[in-house]
Amino acid sequence: MASLMEVLIDVLEKESQEYEKLLALSMRKTPVIVSEDLDELSKITDDEQIIVSRINHLDTQRTEAIGDIANVLNKDVAKLKIVDLIKMLAARPEEQEKLAAVFDRLQENVRNVKRVNEQNRELLEQALELVKFNMNVLQSLNKAPETANYNKGAYNTGDVIGMSNKAFDAKQ
């Protein structure tokens, strides 16, 4: 049981470290989004994908470790949580303290990553709204009002104000 607990603590420690790296990248991403540096944003996103892949692998290891501990304790894997394990380790205060500390640090890192990612999401949404606005302005230029000129058959022959159908002539 002690070695299983050590494995769980080690996996949680590694997972916490990966979340710290992810947090650092997410914080680097914020000014990149503001400055609209798409090349750097792409690099950061690629680095994030590598870290997320490692986190997923560690998450699988954590699930396996908790499953092994649940088997030893004869508990239901679906209902056994790390908080429950911390309470069960009251007889072993050193392991309890280690598990509680690493679990708290992991939770704090996850909360911080979530907070920074939410800020980045809002910045990206604002940037997208600005792009949509600019696209609408550009499209509305093609739909400028027409003059009210009519021919003998009462058909509108008006020209678009401010627009000409002349193409750019490079020879001039």
Beta strands, then each sheet from edge to edge (+ up, - down):
end
